[in-house]
Amino acid sequence: MTLHAAPLPAARLPLVADTSFGDARTPLSVLLDAALDAGPRALEPLLGAEPVDLRDRFLVLLGIYDLHTVALDVVGPRARFQGHPVVAEVKDRLETAWLAELERDWQDAGHLTEATDVDRVVSAMRAVAAKDRLPHAYKWLAREASWTELVDFLALEGGPDGGFDDLVAVCQVGLSGSAKLELGKNYWDEMGQGDPDGVHTVLHQRLSAAIELPHVPRARMPVEALERAALGGLLATNRWLQPEMLGALGLLELQAGPRCRLVLQGFDRLGAPADAYPFYVEHAEVDPVHGRDWMDKAVVPTVTEKPAWGPRIVKGAWWRSTVNLRFFEAVRRDLVARSEAA
């Protein structure tokens, strides 16, 4: 899901992130961007090149994921470098380092379960979803945030499941039976069940216009927002991570409903326009059903057929939860600090 809205006036630019880099080297993301436009020979010097910091790492990966997932008329001719050996080498190397960090965090948190039986996998998934189901950031939106803070937060949030339609489409590849049917049903709901006005992307566009939601360029996003955006690309472009993707998407469905209800409370408190509501109303009402069905009709039959996928599905859910929570709290703190300073 790629959403574009008119930017806010300069006085209200949200979250102007620190775009300075850790040293004087040219960021790898800048070099990659230029090389993709210049042609294959310009890519060769990037073999083995390292990003200057975490921000640069995620900007590089997001640039590479664009080659795989962004609409062709947006990414343009550079899409032909999707499988270029240098691009593949950079992608694999940066993802390997990131995956090692995610694995270390998973182990440090004590999540070493190797449970493969269905009941324990389902219990573990629900435990991950229940923990911080209602993050402080969403309670703040419901009860305390100003209108400007709420709009700026939602501009970075991008909806509770930004890009979910395409991610579900990728995740169902190679599945069969009940799991494939459930992901197909979920995708059809994302498509408004055939009603163009009910497509979730269209509902988000109505929301964006109603509250003048700004498009926040990546250069202005905090690192936590870049990591959150990149996680979908990591899972969608690595077939071997399909179990983790199934868990990560299921986690979104399990958690989105209650969070959307808190956004609606913020809308009520602050007097949001009517067209702001349908997108979050839809998710508040439908996602709890999707979460239950994802568990019963996708996770359960998949783990029954492929027990080894069980721990990996739980791990993917935990990755999504952890990355989300880092993002939510970093954005809330930044917005509050800026309001207090003003």
C-alpha positions, 0 to 999 in steps of 0.5 A, a space after each residue: 500500500 503506497 499512500 500519498 497525501 499533500 504535505 503539511 505546511 512547513 510549520 506543521 511538518 511532523 517528526 523531522 527526524 535527525 538525518 545526519 549520519 554517524 560519520 563523514 562517509 557518503 551513506 550507502 543509501 545515497 550511493 545505491 539510489 544514484 547507482 540504480 539510476 546510472 546503470 549496472 556498472 555504477 552498482 559494481 563499487 557497492 559490492 561489500 559496501 557497509 551502511 554508515 549506521 542503522 538509519 542508513 541500513 534500513 534506507 538501503 533495504 527499503 530501497 531494495 524492497 521497492 524494486 520487489 514490491 512497489 508499483 512498476 510505474 512508481 519504481 520505473 526502469 530501476 526495477 530491472 536491477 531487482 536481481 542484480 548480483 550486487 543488489 542481491 549481495 548487499 540485501 543478503 548481507 544487511 538482512 543477515 546482520 538484522 536477522 541476527 539481531 532479531 534472533 538475539 533479542 528473541 533469545 534474550 527475551 527468553 523465547 526459546 520454546 521449540 514447541 511444535 504441538 498445535 495447542 502450545 503454538 496457539 497459546 504462545 501466539 495469543 500470549 504474544 498478542 495479549 502482551 501490550 495489546 494496548 500500547 501506551 501510545 494508543 491510550 495517549 491518542 485516545 485520551 491526551 493527544 492534541 489534534 496535530 499530534 494525532 494526525 502526525 502519529 497516524 501519518 507515520 502509522 500508515 494504518 494498523 496494517 499498511 500494505 497488508 493486502 500485498 503482504 497477504 497475497 505474497 504470504 499465501 503463495 505455496 500454501 494449500 487447503 484451509 490456510 490458503 482459503 483463509 488468506 484468500 478470504 482475508 485478501 478479499 476483505 481487504 478488497 472490499 469484497 468486490 466493492 471499489 468504495 470498500 477497498 481498504 486503500 480507498 478508505 485510507 485515502 478518504 481518511 487522508 483527505 479528510 484530516 489532511 494526512 501528510 505524506 512523510 518521506 523516509 528522510 523524515 522518519 525516525 529509525 524505528 519507523 524505517 525498521 517497522 516499514 522494512 520488516 514487511 519487505 524482509 518477510 515478503 522478499 525471502 520465501 524461506 521466511 514464510 512461517 515467520 511471515 504467517 505469524 507476523 501477519 496473524 499478530 497484526 490481525 490479533 492486535 489491530 481491532 482494540 488499537 483502532 477502537 482507541 483511535 476512534 475514541 481520539 476522533 470522538 474526543 477531538 471532533 474528527 470529520 465523518 470521512 475520518 471514521 470508516 477506515 478505523 471503524 472497519 478495522 475495529 469491527 472486522 479485525 477481531 474476526 480476522 484474528 480468530 479465523 487466522 488462528 483457527 483456519 490458517 495457523 492451526 492447520 498449517 502447524 498440524 501439517 508442518 509442526 516444524 513451522 510452529 516455533 517460527 510462526 510464533 517467532 515472526 509474531 514476536 518480531 512484529 510485536 517488538 518492532 511495532 512497540 519500539 516504533 509506537 513509543 519512539 513516535 509518542 515520545 518524540 511528539 510529546 517532546 516537540 509539543 512541550 518544547 513548543 
